[in-house]
Amino acid sequence: MPPPPFSSNKDHVPLGLPESYLSNQPPSTTSTPPRRGLHANDLDLASTQSSSNDPFQSLYETIKKHSKLSGEQASRETKRSTMHKKKLRVSTSSSLHNNNDESDSSSATANANKRLTNISHDLKSSNIRLKAQVASLLNLSNLLLKSSSSGKTLGMVKADAIAFSSILDSNVIQLLGPSPASVNLAGGGESSKDSKGKSLNLDLIGGEDNACVGEMMNFFKGMQTVFENECSAKIEAAEAEANQWKEQFEKSESERVMLLYDYKKMEEELDSVRNRTNEEVLESIYDGRLALANGEDLAVKDDAALIAMGIQPIPTNALTTSVGRTHVHHEMDALRKQKEFLQKEVEDARAALHRQQAETNARECDMSNITDHLEDMQKKLLQSEKDKVALKRKLIAANEEKQKLKKREWSYEKSGIEAKELGEIAVRKAEDILEKAYKVKVAKRRPLVRAKRLADESRRGVGELGRHVKLEINRCLHDVCDLVRDGLFALGEEVQGAAEMRVKYRLEAQERRKIFNKMLTMQGRLRVMARIRPLEMKEGGGGGQRCLSIAPGGDTIMLDFDHNGAHKFRFDKVFSHLPNAHSDTEHGIAEQVLPLALSAMDGYNVCIFAYGQTGSGKTHTMKALTSIICRKLFSSREGFKSKVSVSYTEIYNNEVRDLLRNPKDDHGRSEWGRVDKIDHNVPSLDVRTNSDGKVEVNSISVRITCAEEVEDLVRRGTEIRSTFSTDLNKHSSRSHALLTITCEVENEWAGLKYCGKLNLVDLAGSERLSRSNTEGDRLKETQFINTSLAALGNVMSALAKDQAYIPYRDSKLTMLLSESLSGNSKVLMMTCIKEGTEEASETLCSLQFGARAKRVKLGEAKKNVVGKVEEATATATATAAGGSNGDGQRKKGRVNAPPPPPTVLAAAAGGKPPSIRGKSKSKEKK
Ligand SMILES: Nc1ncnc2c1ncn2[C@@H]1O[C@H](COP(=O)(O)OP(=O)(O)OP(=O)(O)O)[C@@H](O)[C@H]1O
């Protein structure tokens, strides 16, 4: 138990007041200095601590209990005081009734009552203040409880922070590895350095891949170290702050305990004062009454003090005794001192409360700061958690990148090794080549050196040689000049002789041709030749059967048709690739045909026509022959004045059409454009017989000067010729084509003008209707073709039988060929046949047709003389010819030998032949 705060020794203090009150000194500080801090035994905390481990909770409970006790005690005291007051009032009133000086006594009683009321009022107010103090202490204890719980949270947070730091440490160390890092932290503003003290820059993109990975590792390690340092620094700061606050809390706790102790002591003192005051007041009243009864005089001087204290002094007339006055005086002093003491205590308590309040506020403020700080810490921890996750992600990405880089590195290494190997091979090869090149260089240098030496030598020799050569040249030049002079004389003679020989040759050629024509004319029959077209691939070019063969001698075709022995057909010539046959080349055929064709230049009518089944090569053959004949015709014109004109017609569906017409059709195609569609609207030409009995056609006749012009016209005409694709031939001619070349020649040697006609006829092919599978227009065409060919066959038969009537007029074809077939012409039929077994029957027909034609005797062919050449020209020519023979003497060794006659020379040199009289004269004059 704590020692009593005030002494209750009544011996020293008559009214029972404590000595300190009387000496106006604070009792606690002077007599027994109060202990700072509250001990457990003082507050009976031992028992409380045993029940609860939380000191704050027990403290709170204790304060609560004491404050409750204080409240109860205060109320008890108040009740007691009230009762005491009542008693005093009763006793006072009774005593006053018994007193003679009733009015004085009543006023004293009233004063005493007043004072009591005041004391009671003070007690009430002090009670209220105590209650308020208790409430504030309760608040304080609540705050401390909160502080304690906050302290717990702080501890927890700290523990969590430490745990997190350790997890983070382990993770980061595990992920980053042990390499040191150097990195400039964002916001840190500091750049740490690696072990070598060299500042590194984080550069994950550029540089070598390995360096990047290493830098990454360094970066993460640096992050780890910095984070560790920061965390530990923050934790240490938080710990220090927590310790500080703990110390402060303990300090305030001890202060609070001390205050409680003071408060309790004060309460006790108050109680004792209250008790003593009541007793003493009663005693003083009793004594006062006694003094009054004894008639003691009271000091008047004290009245003013009493009044000043609010106590009504006892009137002098009522209390006259000095004892009474003295007592009252003492009582008043005591009361005054007590009041002062109480006032002082209250002020001290108020100041202490103020201090407490301020400290509590400060603590609250600090606590809120700590709470904020803790929240910040929590936020930072969360942020660091997020950073950790982000770092983890980055680390995973970096690992993936690392893997990729490793793979790439492997591939680079592989390709590097390959490249190295290739490079080594290339280097070896290059070395080989260089070695070879060096050898070659060395080998080549030798002949070069040798050549150089030779060149030097020859350069030296050349000088001498040049001089020799010069002399030799001069000598030679003289010799050459002599030789040339002699040679020129000899050459002149030679030229003269050559010219004479040329003239002789031409005369000889003419004579030969004359004889040939005479022979042909004498023969007077239609010549028939055959040409066998080789098998096409589709017909068995890859193994198809042939039904034809050529007998030795080359003119007889054997057809193995029906296995009843071969059919034999003899012709003038047979052209084929088959053994024994004549050369099937175009020039081989032309060689045989040309003498006949060229007789047109001598004024004969010549007709060459191709007959045969469709697709047997008629057009193919005639095209080639036309080209060769025309070239030869124009080349053999040399030495003759001639005019050549061409007409080109076709007989389509027994109608004659001009193939040299303007081919502009209704499709709007350009001139001479190819027409794939047969134009049925083309007007046919008139075929009529003139007064001489000759058949005439009003076709276009084009004057030409060279073979190329003929070829061009034929090409254009063929383009608009009626052709169509059939089952048997892709480009089957659906008409008979007649190319007529009219040659007007002035034969100056003979002095006559001749007009020969060369008809080149490409007949449409005969075909069986059953095989051609034609219908509509094609069928109609086929019928016309077959009819006209039949008419030709009839004409041939009639001619062969030498009938009186030849049915020329049965068809347009025979009408147009009538002139050629009527006995004044040389006719050649080229029978075109196929050699495949499939075509055997058609081949047989063609061969039979050819055989029939071969029997035709046309009679002697005659020249068509259309006029005479001027005599002068003929004489000149004859003179020239004769002159060459007569005056062939030349002076030997003369250069200026007389030239041969101009006509002869012109003919010999291939120049223009002598012109027709009149015109040629004028030209000669010019
Ligand atoms: N001797 C040959 N050598 C090679 N191919 C040939 C020979 N003769 C003809 N031919 C080819 O055979 C095909 C038919 O020839 P071509 O048109 O000349 O026959 P055709 O007798 O005129 O037929 P049609 O009577 O139907 O007009 C053509 O493609 C031609 O080139």
The ligand as a MOL file (V3000), in Angstrom:
LIG
                    3D

  0  0  0     0  0            999 V3000
M  V30 BEGIN CTAB
M  V30 COUNTS 31 33 0 0 0
M  V30 BEGIN ATOM
M  V30 1 N 6.1220 -35.2670 -151.2040 0
M  V30 2 C 5.6770 -34.8370 -150.0360 0
M  V30 3 N 6.5040 -34.8910 -149.0010 0
M  V30 4 C 6.0920 -34.4690 -147.7920 0
M  V30 5 N 4.8510 -33.9850 -147.5330 0
M  V30 6 C 3.9720 -33.9030 -148.5460 0
M  V30 7 C 4.3470 -34.3140 -149.8320 0
M  V30 8 N 3.2830 -34.1240 -150.5920 0
M  V30 9 C 2.3140 -33.5960 -149.8560 0
M  V30 10 N 2.7200 -33.4690 -148.5940 0
M  V30 11 C 1.9630 -32.9440 -147.4940 0
M  V30 12 O 0.7050 -33.6040 -147.5140 0
M  V30 13 C -0.3210 -32.6490 -147.1760 0
M  V30 14 C -1.3400 -32.5890 -148.2620 0
M  V30 15 O -0.7420 -32.1090 -149.3960 0
M  V30 16 P -1.5310 -31.2670 -150.4730 0
M  V30 17 O -2.3890 -30.2660 -149.8590 0
M  V30 18 O -0.5310 -30.7730 -151.4160 0
M  V30 19 O -2.4740 -32.3510 -151.1020 0
M  V30 20 P -3.5210 -32.1340 -152.2500 0
M  V30 21 O -3.3720 -33.2560 -153.1450 0
M  V30 22 O -3.3270 -30.7800 -152.8310 0
M  V30 23 O -4.8820 -32.1740 -151.4720 0
M  V30 24 P -6.2750 -31.5880 -151.9610 0
M  V30 25 O -6.6590 -32.2030 -153.2380 0
M  V30 26 O -7.2020 -31.9500 -150.9130 0
M  V30 27 O -6.0470 -30.1330 -152.0720 0
M  V30 28 C 0.3390 -31.2880 -147.0130 0
M  V30 29 O 0.5040 -31.0560 -145.6500 0
M  V30 30 C 1.6750 -31.4640 -147.6570 0
M  V30 31 O 2.6710 -30.6940 -147.0370 0
M  V30 END ATOM
M  V30 BEGIN BOND
M  V30 1 1 1 2
M  V30 2 1 2 3
M  V30 3 2 2 7
M  V30 4 2 3 4
M  V30 5 1 4 5
M  V30 6 2 5 6
M  V30 7 1 6 7
M  V30 8 1 6 10
M  V30 9 1 7 8
M  V30 10 2 8 9
M  V30 11 1 9 10
M  V30 12 1 10 11
M  V30 13 1 11 12
M  V30 14 1 11 30
M  V30 15 1 12 13
M  V30 16 1 13 14
M  V30 17 1 13 28
M  V30 18 1 14 15
M  V30 19 1 15 16
M  V30 20 2 16 17
M  V30 21 1 16 18
M  V30 22 1 16 19
M  V30 23 1 19 20
M  V30 24 2 20 21
M  V30 25 1 20 22
M  V30 26 1 20 23
M  V30 27 1 23 24
M  V30 28 2 24 25
M  V30 29 1 24 26
M  V30 30 1 24 27
M  V30 31 1 28 29
M  V30 32 1 28 30
M  V30 33 1 30 31
M  V30 END BOND
M  V30 END CTAB
M  END
